[in-house]
Amino acid sequence: MAIIVSLILLISSAASSAAADGGYGFSVELIHRDFLKFPLFNASETHYQRIADALRRSISRGTVSPPDTGKAPIYTSGGAYVVKISLGTPPFSIVAIADTGSDIIWTQCKPCPNCYQQIAPMFDPSKSSTYKTVSCSSPTCSITGPGNSCSSNSVCEYSISYGDGSHSNGDIAVDTLTMDSTSGRPMAFPRTAIGCGHDNAGSFDSKVSGIVGLGHGSASLVQQMGPATGGKFSYCLAPIGNSNYSSYLNFGSNAIVSGSGAVSTPIYTGKGYYKVFYVLKIEAMSVGSNKYNFSSSSPFGTKGNIIIDSGTTLTFLQPDIFASFSEAISEVMDLKSTTSPIQTLEFCYESTTDDYKVPPVIAHFKGGKVNLKRENLFIRVADDVVCLAFVGNSEKNSMQIYGNIAQTNFLVGYNIKKSSVSFKPANCAAS
């Protein structure tokens, strides 16, 4: 989103040895922020209020342009999936967005003279015996982004800006990060580099405490775990809805995506601002027998032209492709068109059931075709309205994003060492 920080995994020496060759794996629960199991689930909100909020956040996220400064990018929730982690000793639990579109791990910290409203208790670093701020001369300071500065007492400080004016500022520190795993054994990672935010404002969500960056940069969780993951992680996202299903975030040998139906596409490393993203190359979208090819132009400074992002709900396409793609879908939909209760969603239809037919749609990535199903194409926004979960960017050279609805019911695996992302159809709500 070559780790410099030395990390010690608190597992047996046998497990450590297995991790070094990629033979060790573990999984943690991944919950959509609007599922019933979300720790701060708001029962007073209706299902469609939560859907509307998620889509509005997604639209804001997808339309933000890169800032003019050289600061590392980081994003707010946007209808994303969350993980429960703990920081410090003794462990202090927080809920954070699992985000492949950013790399820094950060949370709001006391004292916080300028913090956004947060429902859950805030992390207090003074109560952690393993918390330590990072000096400006430390190599750890350099891996967490070009937006860092040095305080008057030589503490490394991060400053992250958004195109819409939102920001997060604070200290770079190291502390123990702990995750519960599906094996029942907590996984502890000492001296993990984190951002301790003391000044955070803008369009942040009160239901979450921060971000767990899973991006391509050196500060991301998967990079900092080092040998424990073998450079591999995966997830299987259960569909958005009023559901109690969990997804899982898998690491190491648990994260291998292979077998019948699996396809892989290369990861391209972006330049400058885009370095933290997993950039893929989407060559075309097809609807039935109609195929719409993407242009070769890219804002990423690489051969790739779209980022894959677990933290964005909708999929954003360049305007000319979206116009052709959406029109082709509308021509074959056997449903009555209607207006959307959510602004910006253009292609909506009347339907009270979820057994309506959709045309065959394929995302043609370099190296493999991904067949999209109904739940990847449409989202229910009212009892009698479904809308296309794709939107067009306002400008031709805007960043294209492959969002999490398009990834629903696929096992999505990232292999950083081999620079590839794999997709395999799955029933992610089966577990």
BELQUI-V704824 format. One record per residue. N is the residue number from 1. SS is DSSP state (~ for helix, > for strand, _ for the rest). Layout:
n-><N,N>
ss-><SS,SS>
//
This chain:
n-><1,2,3,4,5,6,7,8,9,10,11,12,13,14,15,16,17,18,19,20,21,22,23,24,25,26,27,28,29,30,31,32,33,34,35,36,37,38,39,40,41,42,43,44,45,46,47,48,49,50,51,52,53,54,55,56,57,58,59,60,61,62,63,64,65,66,67,68,69,70,71,72,73,74,75,76,77,78,79,80,81,82,83,84,85,86,87,88,89,90,91,92,93,94,95,96,97,98,99,100,101,102,103,104,105,106,107,108,109,110,111,112,113,114,115,116,117,118,119,120,121,122,123,124,125,126,127,128,129,130,131,132,133,134,135,136,137,138,139,140,141,142,143,144,145,146,147,148,149,150,151,152,153,154,155,156,157,158,159,160,161,162,163,164,165,166,167,168,169,170,171,172,173,174,175,176,177,178,179,180,181,182,183,184,185,186,187,188,189,190,191,192,193,194,195,196,197,198,199,200,201,202,203,204,205,206,207,208,209,210,211,212,213,214,215,216,217,218,219,220,221,222,223,224,225,226,227,228,229,230,231,232,233,234,235,236,237,238,239,240,241,242,243,244,245,246,247,248,249,250,251,252,253,254,255,256,257,258,259,260,261,262,263,264,265,266,267,268,269,270,271,272,273,274,275,276,277,278,279,280,281,282,283,284,285,286,287,288,289,290,291,292,293,294,295,296,297,298,299,300,301,302,303,304,305,306,307,308,309,310,311,312,313,314,315,316,317,318,319,320,321,322,323,324,325,326,327,328,329,330,331,332,333,334,335,336,337,338,339,340,341,342,343,344,345,346,347,348,349,350,351,352,353,354,355,356,357,358,359,360,361,362,363,364,365,366,367,368,369,370,371,372,373,374,375,376,377,378,379,380,381,382,383,384,385,386,387,388,389,390,391,392,393,394,395,396,397,398,399,400,401,402,403,404,405,406,407,408,409,410,411,412,413,414,415,416,417,418,419,420,421,422,423,424,425,426,427,428,429,430,431>
ss-><_,_,_,_,_,_,_,_,>,_,_,_,~,~,~,~,~,~,~,~,_,_,_,_,>,>,>,>,>,>,>,>,_,_,_,_,_,_,_,_,_,_,_,_,_,_,~,~,~,~,~,~,~,~,~,~,~,~,~,~,~,~,~,_,_,_,_,_,_,_,_,_,_,_,_,_,_,_,_,_,>,>,>,>,>,>,>,_,_,_,_,>,>,>,>,>,>,>,>,_,_,_,_,_,_,>,>,>,>,>,_,_,_,>,_,_,_,_,_,_,_,_,>,>,~,~,~,_,_,_,_,>,>,_,>,_,_,_,~,~,~,~,~,_,_,_,_,_,>,>,_,_,_,_,>,>,>,>,>,>,>,_,_,_,_,_,>,>,>,>,>,>,>,>,>,>,>,>,>,_,_,_,_,_,_,_,>,>,>,>,>,>,>,>,>,>,>,>,>,>,>,_,_,_,_,_,_,_,_,>,>,>,>,_,_,_,_,_,_,_,~,~,~,~,_,~,~,~,_,_,_,>,>,>,>,>,_,_,_,_,_,_,_,_,_,_,>,>,>,>,>,>,~,~,~,_,_,_,_,_,_,_,>,>,>,>,_,>,_,_,_,~,~,~,~,~,_,_,>,>,_,>,>,>,>,>,>,_,_,>,>,>,>,_,_,_,_,_,_,_,_,_,_,_,_,>,>,>,_,_,_,_,_,_,>,>,>,_,~,~,~,~,~,~,~,~,~,~,~,~,~,~,_,_,_,_,>,>,_,_,_,_,_,_,_,_,_,>,>,>,_,_,_,_,_,_,_,_,_,_,>,>,>,>,>,_,_,>,>,>,>,>,_,~,~,~,~,>,>,>,>,>,_,_,>,>,>,>,_,>,>,>,_,_,_,_,_,_,_,_,>,>,_,~,~,~,~,_,_,>,>,>,>,>,>,_,_,_,_,>,>,>,>,>,>,_,_,_,_,_,_>
//
